[in-house]
């Protein structure tokens, strides 16, 4: 779309009553922002849709006329979709600035060669002639909503310490890393902080990389904050236009937000794709208000973050022990020779085979992590001879959910899996082995997560975790060290019971 | 040469062989695994609409034609106007995804992937005019470009705008009956000699063939000698 500037205001071309000089929004130096007319009766639906958001015209189900009127009266702000820094484009919605993820086309909207972002095109096209529309402030002036916390559980000592730190960070608009071991009970320690934020009319968002986590967290938080209508956002979710003081969202959906939240809680900061994708990190930063608090949750912060913590450059709190007060199972490292070659001969290394057979004999369920999908057919051919109920899963497996379910029901004795099950799943009484733990895909953080599958339930707090390798890697040693350090810290703080 | 696959964004690895040195190579835009998922139509096809006959139930095949085309050709209102349609690819799930990203999300660049194939096919068909199926003004504004015209442009070919829309509702939201019984969806633009010309209509997908037949009928009635169509995909 093209705009004229008339009376220090933008006027979109389709609304011009007579022909005037027009240009694309990218070429306008500073975009004029009319001051707010307090007598104007704004439309509440427009406000609800645009507050804390950055939307394309096509995403707003109101007429151009109506939207323009809100802009003229100072209630809507327009920003450039694409800005050029030293001649190279940057997408303002997703932060992409990789040249190969931009392209140009002769655009019917602006009748010029228009540059657009291919990185976030699945959410609609942002191009040089595309404005991003927001409500001009992001304060929730809505009627006071009460947010009672309905929860009568108790926090462990470690959870309580972290919960207090969360409340403190929220009250001072600071950032905080909660470094909690797998199985520490991360969700519960957030309740008090969220309640506190809501009571101050702050807007809170929990962002997580994965849709299934959003779907799992929503009912849990809805149950403890029954007076609040929690918004649950993921691709295709019905809540897309819902305005709520408490939003649970995939990191992807945050691309549509702009300076919306006073508190952003980022779950699993170390997890793919968030850790790998700069645009997702940009989205999270873009979604928080200038004065706001960011709470990062991780069981396995990356090396840089760990270093920042040690050097006092990052505000953090650790929960070194699980809520059931038993130490984390420490991985055993076992050399298994050239397993890849063995597999090609339709065999498994003898110690791996033995490990699996013991689990079958004891009737103890086990997960066997493998570095790549391609190994599955060969492995299954070998393992199903031991027990025909053994199954395998991977990310693109259409029966993934069903297989995880059968595992829960104990219909599967051993489940072979790629790193897809490295986090988020809990099976109560479990041993875990990694085959080829020296492979690159098994980073220190992946290995800590994998080890974190063992001994999660209070009923079965122990179990075996073995890394079968063909040469030790730094990642394996780091993972073991991290787990040992946590156990040592927990022992020192009296957070585990030693028999 | 682009460094990344335009579909999946994976890095493209160049395979160097003798032919790299001795022949002018076609520009690679997509990776082999994406390329593999684009299925060209092969084998027996309906001699009018390109529908792959081996893929449909035998009851819908009448000799060398699909029953849809038989129905069109038995209808005196439509008989003989559209000489034929050549579709290049099967409209499989992969292409469905690609075309949706191209047309509905507006990823214009994807037109480049089809340019070479399109150009080769168009050359074989010897037309006087290449006519992209037009969009309504509103739809063209909404999408930012006409997907058929963009295909031609990226193939380095010239479009002739013989047609314009009379009204604009989304085709994909209508049933076959609705589409066929639309009174008139196109009108002629002026200033082109149509009489005696061979006209090639261009569109992205052939679905029921009703859009193309409406265009063909109008052009033939205006004196065109021969009207046929080239579409990227046959659904």
HADDOCK unambig.tbl for C-alpha pairs under 7 A between the chains (distance, minus, plus):
assign (segid A and resid 103 and name CA) (segid B and resid 109 and name CA) 6.45 0.50 0.50
assign (segid A and resid 105 and name CA) (segid B and resid 108 and name CA) 6.44 0.50 0.50
assign (segid A and resid 107 and name CA) (segid B and resid 144 and name CA) 5.09 0.50 0.50
assign (segid A and resid 107 and name CA) (segid B and resid 145 and name CA) 6.00 0.50 0.50
assign (segid A and resid 108 and name CA) (segid B and resid 140 and name CA) 6.65 0.50 0.50
assign (segid A and resid 108 and name CA) (segid B and resid 141 and name CA) 5.63 0.50 0.50
assign (segid A and resid 108 and name CA) (segid B and resid 144 and name CA) 4.62 0.50 0.50
assign (segid A and resid 108 and name CA) (segid B and resid 145 and name CA) 5.67 0.50 0.50
assign (segid A and resid 109 and name CA) (segid B and resid 141 and name CA) 5.38 0.50 0.50
assign (segid A and resid 109 and name CA) (segid B and resid 144 and name CA) 5.57 0.50 0.50
assign (segid A and resid 118 and name CA) (segid B and resid 107 and name CA) 6.93 0.50 0.50
assign (segid A and resid 121 and name CA) (segid B and resid 105 and name CA) 6.31 0.50 0.50
assign (segid A and resid 121 and name CA) (segid B and resid 107 and name CA) 6.96 0.50 0.50
assign (segid A and resid 122 and name CA) (segid B and resid 105 and name CA) 6.26 0.50 0.50
assign (segid A and resid 124 and name CA) (segid B and resid 105 and name CA) 5.41 0.50 0.50
assign (segid A and resid 125 and name CA) (segid B and resid 105 and name CA) 6.33 0.50 0.50
assign (segid A and resid 125 and name CA) (segid B and resid 106 and name CA) 6.29 0.50 0.50
